[in-house]
Amino acid sequence: MPNFPELRLRRLRKNEALRSLVRENHVDVGDLIYPIFVVEGKGIKKEIELMPGVFHFSVDKLKAEIEDLTRLHVPAVILFGVVNEKDEVGSGAYHPKGVIQQAIRAIKKNAPDMLVVTDVCLCEYTSHGHCGVICDGYVDNDKTLPLLAKMALSHVIAGADIVAPSDMMDGRVKAIRDALDIHGFDTTPILAYSAKYASAFYGPFREAAGSIPQFGDRKSYQMDPPNAREAMREIEQDIREGADIVMVKPALSYLDVIRLARDKFDYPLAAYNVSGEYAMVKAAAKMGWVDEKRVIFEILGSIKRAGADIIITYHAKQVAEWLSLVK
């Protein structure tokens, strides 16, 4: 093998044209899914305090936001509902006229080509803030499954393109797949939050979605952060149950898990660049500690480099603006 001075790796770093020509990974707007929080009421567009640049929208205010995203060629959104009335079984999650069901219909009416992904989980709709039915102080896995299937089905009936179960109940992908198939929605994909960790990075999201547990925590059903091999078992099980796309969440502290999943499974792989990761960048940029644009592209680039095909990120709209200026 040639060695220095014959081999000079710096030759291909001399200018941006050369660096771009040999760049191994690219962040493209087509890789991104933009999360949107939909609230009950009318005339609402309110910035979320812990997530600067991210807003609560009422259904009637979605049209302008979706038009912006369409102009920027952002291909997909993922919807999260925020409701005023909650109960023990999260009945607002699967009501045919629920806030997410209304939002799906409104988006598909105004932008039929926009891919609408919906989060399937009860935590935003339950009075106790947990992701399933509570029995004797514990989240009952099997009693939760029919409600998740009912929720997913209601989203697809309303027009959702993809359903994304995030609850981490065992068997929920199969329950949803069976429900969709029985009702004639066998072509609707499932994006499974397969390796979702019990992470401290979810704080801003839980405030925004009103989904903070009223007792205990979610460690009995979300994954233990030190585990990586277990994540491969979770992903494998979801694939067996019918998942079409699998996900690792969060992204930054779990790049190794993304890499393991990429190497082991030949399936579309998503990663969620979560609210805490977003908020840290925004806070550091506000203080002048980091170059916000460079840091965001470096973060998203690292997620792509680790092996993710799809990135769910609150930076999506901002990144799309920057990329549109480049073009």
C-alpha positions as CSV (number, residue, x, y, z in Angstrom):
1,M,0.0,0.0,0.0
2,P,1.3,3.5,-0.8
3,N,2.3,5.6,2.1
4,F,3.1,9.2,2.8
5,P,4.2,11.2,0.9
6,E,2.6,9.4,-2.0
7,L,-0.7,9.0,-0.2
8,R,-2.1,12.3,0.9
9,L,-5.7,12.0,2.1
10,R,-6.0,15.8,2.3
11,R,-6.0,16.0,-1.5
12,L,-9.8,15.4,-1.5
13,R,-10.5,17.9,1.2
14,K,-9.0,20.9,-0.5
15,N,-12.2,22.7,-1.4
16,E,-16.0,22.2,-1.0
17,A,-16.4,20.9,-4.5
18,L,-14.0,18.0,-3.8
19,R,-15.4,17.4,-0.4
20,S,-18.9,17.2,-1.8
21,L,-17.8,14.9,-4.6
22,V,-16.5,12.2,-2.3
23,R,-19.0,12.8,0.6
24,E,-20.2,9.4,1.8
25,N,-23.5,10.4,3.4
26,H,-25.9,13.2,2.6
27,V,-28.8,14.6,4.5
28,D,-31.6,15.2,2.1
29,V,-35.1,16.7,2.7
30,G,-36.6,13.5,1.4
31,D,-35.2,11.6,4.4
32,L,-37.1,13.7,6.9
33,I,-40.4,13.4,8.8
34,Y,-41.6,16.5,10.6
35,P,-43.5,16.1,14.0
36,I,-46.6,18.2,14.5
37,F,-48.6,18.7,17.7
38,V,-52.3,19.1,17.2
39,V,-54.5,20.6,19.9
40,E,-58.2,20.9,20.4
41,G,-59.8,24.3,19.8
42,K,-59.7,26.9,17.1
43,G,-57.4,29.6,16.0
44,I,-54.4,28.2,17.9
45,K,-50.8,28.5,16.8
46,K,-48.7,28.7,20.0
47,E,-45.0,28.2,20.3
48,I,-44.0,25.5,22.8
49,E,-41.8,27.1,25.4
50,L,-39.4,24.2,25.8
51,M,-39.1,23.7,22.0
52,P,-38.5,27.0,20.3
53,G,-39.7,27.0,16.7
54,V,-42.2,24.2,17.3
55,F,-45.9,25.0,17.8
56,H,-49.2,23.7,19.0
57,F,-51.6,23.9,16.1
58,S,-55.4,23.6,16.1
59,V,-56.8,21.8,13.1
60,D,-57.9,25.0,11.4
61,K,-54.3,26.3,11.5
62,L,-52.7,23.3,9.9
63,K,-53.4,24.4,6.3
64,A,-50.7,27.1,6.2
65,E,-48.2,24.9,7.9
66,I,-48.7,22.0,5.5
67,E,-48.5,24.4,2.6
68,D,-45.1,25.6,3.9
69,L,-43.9,22.0,4.3
70,T,-45.1,21.2,0.8
71,R,-43.3,24.2,-0.7
72,L,-40.1,23.0,1.0
73,H,-40.6,19.4,-0.3
74,V,-40.8,17.9,3.2
75,P,-42.4,14.6,2.3
76,A,-44.1,13.5,5.6
77,V,-45.4,14.6,8.9
78,I,-46.0,12.6,12.1
79,L,-49.0,13.7,14.2
80,F,-49.3,13.8,18.0
81,G,-52.6,14.7,19.6
82,V,-53.1,17.0,22.7
83,V,-56.6,16.7,24.2
84,N,-58.4,18.5,27.0
85,E,-60.5,15.6,28.3
86,K,-58.8,12.4,29.3
87,D,-59.9,9.1,30.9
88,E,-58.5,5.8,32.2
89,V,-58.6,4.1,28.8
90,G,-57.7,7.0,26.5
91,S,-60.9,6.9,24.6
92,G,-60.1,10.2,22.8
93,A,-57.4,8.3,21.0
94,Y,-59.7,6.2,18.9
95,H,-62.8,8.4,18.7
96,P,-63.7,8.9,15.0
97,K,-64.0,12.6,15.5
98,G,-60.9,12.9,17.7
99,V,-58.4,15.7,17.1
100,I,-55.9,13.5,15.2
101,Q,-58.7,12.0,13.1
102,Q,-59.8,15.5,12.2
103,A,-56.3,16.6,11.5
104,I,-55.6,13.7,9.1
105,R,-58.8,14.5,7.1
106,A,-57.9,18.2,6.9
107,I,-54.3,17.5,5.8
108,K,-55.3,14.9,3.1
109,K,-58.0,17.3,1.8
110,N,-55.6,20.2,1.3
111,A,-52.4,18.2,0.5
112,P,-53.3,14.7,-0.7
113,D,-49.6,13.9,-1.6
114,M,-48.3,14.7,1.9
115,L,-47.5,11.5,3.7
116,V,-49.3,11.4,7.1
117,V,-47.8,9.2,9.8
118,T,-49.7,8.9,13.1
119,D,-48.3,8.1,16.5
120,V,-50.2,5.2,18.0
121,C,-50.0,5.4,21.8
122,L,-52.4,6.1,24.6
123,C,-50.2,8.2,26.9
124,E,-51.4,11.6,25.5
125,Y,-55.1,10.5,26.1
126,T,-55.0,8.7,29.5
127,S,-55.7,10.5,32.7
128,H,-52.7,8.7,34.3
129,G,-50.3,9.5,31.5
130,H,-49.2,5.9,30.9
131,C,-49.2,4.1,27.5
132,G,-51.7,1.5,28.3
133,V,-54.5,0.2,30.6
134,I,-53.7,0.3,34.3
135,C,-54.6,-2.8,36.4
136,D,-53.6,-2.9,40.0
137,G,-51.1,-0.1,39.5
138,Y,-49.4,-1.8,36.5
139,V,-49.7,-1.3,32.8
140,D,-51.6,-4.4,31.5
141,N,-49.9,-5.3,28.2
142,D,-52.7,-7.6,26.8
143,K,-55.6,-5.4,27.7
144,T,-53.9,-2.5,26.0
145,L,-53.5,-4.2,22.6
146,P,-57.1,-4.0,21.4
147,L,-57.2,-0.3,22.2
148,L,-54.0,0.3,20.2
149,A,-55.4,-1.6,17.3
150,K,-58.6,0.4,17.5
151,M,-56.6,3.6,17.5
152,A,-54.5,2.6,14.5
153,L,-57.6,1.6,12.6
154,S,-59.4,4.9,13.3
155,H,-56.4,6.7,11.9
156,V,-56.3,4.7,8.7
157,I,-60.0,5.1,8.2
158,A,-59.5,8.9,8.5
159,G,-56.8,8.7,5.8
160,A,-53.4,8.1,7.5
161,D,-50.8,6.7,5.2
162,I,-48.6,5.0,7.9
163,V,-49.3,4.1,11.5
164,A,-46.5,4.2,14.1
165,P,-47.0,2.4,17.4
166,S,-44.8,3.9,20.1
167,D,-46.2,2.3,23.2
168,M,-43.7,-0.6,23.5
169,M,-46.4,-3.2,24.4
170,D,-45.4,-6.7,23.4
171,G,-47.4,-7.9,20.5
172,R,-48.8,-4.6,19.4
173,V,-47.5,-4.8,15.9
174,K,-49.4,-8.0,15.3
175,A,-52.5,-6.7,16.9
176,I,-52.5,-3.7,14.6
177,R,-51.5,-5.6,11.5
178,D,-54.4,-8.1,12.1
179,A,-56.9,-5.3,12.7
180,L,-55.9,-3.4,9.5
181,D,-55.8,-6.5,7.4
182,I,-59.3,-7.7,8.6
183,H,-60.8,-4.3,7.6
184,G,-59.2,-4.2,4.2
185,F,-56.2,-2.0,4.9
186,D,-53.6,-4.6,4.1
187,T,-51.5,-2.1,2.1
188,T,-51.1,0.3,5.0
189,P,-47.5,0.2,6.3
190,I,-46.6,0.0,10.0
191,L,-43.6,2.0,11.2
192,A,-42.8,0.4,14.6
193,Y,-41.0,2.2,17.4
194,S,-39.1,-1.0,17.9
195,A,-36.2,0.0,20.1
196,K,-37.7,2.8,22.2
197,Y,-35.7,3.5,25.3
198,A,-36.8,4.8,28.7
199,S,-34.8,8.0,28.0
200,A,-34.3,11.2,29.9
201,F,-34.4,13.0,26.5
202,Y,-38.2,13.0,26.2
203,G,-38.8,15.8,28.8
204,P,-39.8,18.6,26.4
205,F,-42.1,16.3,24.4
206,R,-44.0,15.2,27.5
207,E,-44.6,18.8,28.4
208,A,-45.8,19.6,24.9
209,A,-48.0,16.5,24.6
210,G,-49.3,16.6,28.2
211,S,-48.2,13.0,28.6
212,I,-46.2,13.1,31.9
213,P,-47.0,9.9,33.9
214,Q,-49.0,10.8,37.0
215,F,-47.3,8.0,39.0
216,G,-44.2,5.9,38.5
217,D,-42.3,5.8,35.2
218,R,-42.2,3.9,31.9
219,K,-39.2,1.7,32.7
220,S,-41.3,-1.5,32.9
221,Y,-42.2,-1.3,29.2
222,Q,-39.7,1.0,27.5
223,M,-36.2,-0.3,27.0
224,D,-33.4,0.0,29.6
225,P,-30.8,2.5,28.2
226,P,-27.7,0.3,28.8
227,N,-29.0,-2.5,26.6
228,A,-28.2,-3.0,22.9
229,R,-28.5,-6.7,22.2
230,E,-32.1,-6.6,23.6
231,A,-32.9,-3.9,21.0
232,M,-32.1,-6.4,18.2
233,R,-34.6,-8.9,19.8
234,E,-37.2,-6.1,19.9
235,I,-36.6,-5.2,16.3
236,E,-36.6,-8.9,15.2
237,Q,-39.9,-9.5,16.9
238,D,-41.6,-6.5,15.3
239,I,-40.4,-7.6,11.9
240,R,-41.9,-11.1,12.6
241,E,-45.2,-9.5,13.6
242,G,-45.4,-7.4,10.4
243,A,-43.6,-4.2,10.8
244,D,-42.6,-2.6,7.5
245,I,-40.2,0.0,8.9
246,V,-38.4,-0.2,12.3
247,M,-37.1,2.6,14.5
248,V,-34.6,3.4,17.1
249,K,-35.5,6.2,19.6
250,P,-33.7,8.4,20.7
251,A,-31.0,8.9,18.1
252,L,-27.9,10.6,19.5
253,S,-27.2,8.5,22.5
254,Y,-28.1,5.3,20.5
255,L,-26.1,5.7,17.3
256,D,-24.4,2.4,18.2
257,V,-27.9,0.7,18.3
258,I,-28.8,2.2,14.9
259,R,-25.5,0.8,13.5
260,L,-26.2,-2.6,15.0
261,A,-29.7,-2.6,13.5
262,R,-28.4,-1.5,10.1
263,D,-25.9,-4.3,10.0
264,K,-28.4,-7.0,11.2
265,F,-31.6,-6.1,9.4
266,D,-32.2,-5.4,5.7
267,Y,-35.3,-3.3,6.5
268,P,-36.0,0.4,6.2
269,L,-34.6,2.0,9.4
270,A,-35.8,5.2,11.1
271,A,-34.4,7.1,14.0
272,Y,-36.1,9.8,16.1
273,N,-34.0,12.9,16.8
274,V,-36.1,13.6,19.9
275,S,-37.2,16.7,21.8
276,G,-34.5,16.8,24.4
277,E,-31.8,16.6,21.7
278,Y,-33.6,19.4,19.8
279,A,-33.9,21.6,22.9
280,M,-30.3,21.3,23.8
281,V,-29.2,22.5,20.4
282,K,-31.6,25.4,20.5
283,A,-30.5,26.4,24.0
284,A,-26.8,26.3,23.1
285,A,-27.4,28.2,19.9
286,K,-29.3,30.9,21.8
287,M,-26.4,31.3,24.2
288,G,-24.0,31.6,21.2
289,W,-22.1,28.5,22.3
290,V,-22.5,26.6,19.0
291,D,-23.0,27.3,15.3
292,E,-26.6,26.1,15.1
293,K,-26.7,25.3,11.4
294,R,-23.4,23.4,11.4
295,V,-24.4,21.5,14.6
296,I,-27.8,20.4,13.2
297,F,-26.3,19.1,9.9
298,E,-23.5,17.3,11.9
299,I,-26.1,15.7,14.1
300,L,-28.4,14.6,11.3
301,G,-25.3,13.5,9.3
302,S,-24.2,11.3,12.2
303,I,-27.6,9.6,12.3
304,K,-27.4,8.9,8.6
305,R,-23.8,7.7,8.9
306,A,-24.9,5.3,11.6
307,G,-27.3,3.7,9.2
308,A,-30.7,5.4,9.4
309,D,-32.7,5.8,6.2
310,I,-35.4,8.0,7.7
311,I,-35.0,10.7,10.4
312,I,-37.9,12.1,12.4
313,T,-36.7,15.5,13.6
314,Y,-38.1,18.8,14.8
315,H,-35.3,20.4,12.7
316,A,-36.9,19.2,9.5
317,K,-38.5,22.4,8.4
318,Q,-35.5,24.5,9.2
319,V,-33.2,22.1,7.4
320,A,-35.5,22.1,4.4
321,E,-35.3,25.9,4.3
322,W,-31.5,25.8,4.3
323,L,-31.4,23.0,1.6
324,S,-33.8,25.0,-0.6
325,L,-31.5,28.0,-0.5
326,V,-28.6,25.8,-1.6
327,K,-30.5,24.6,-4.6
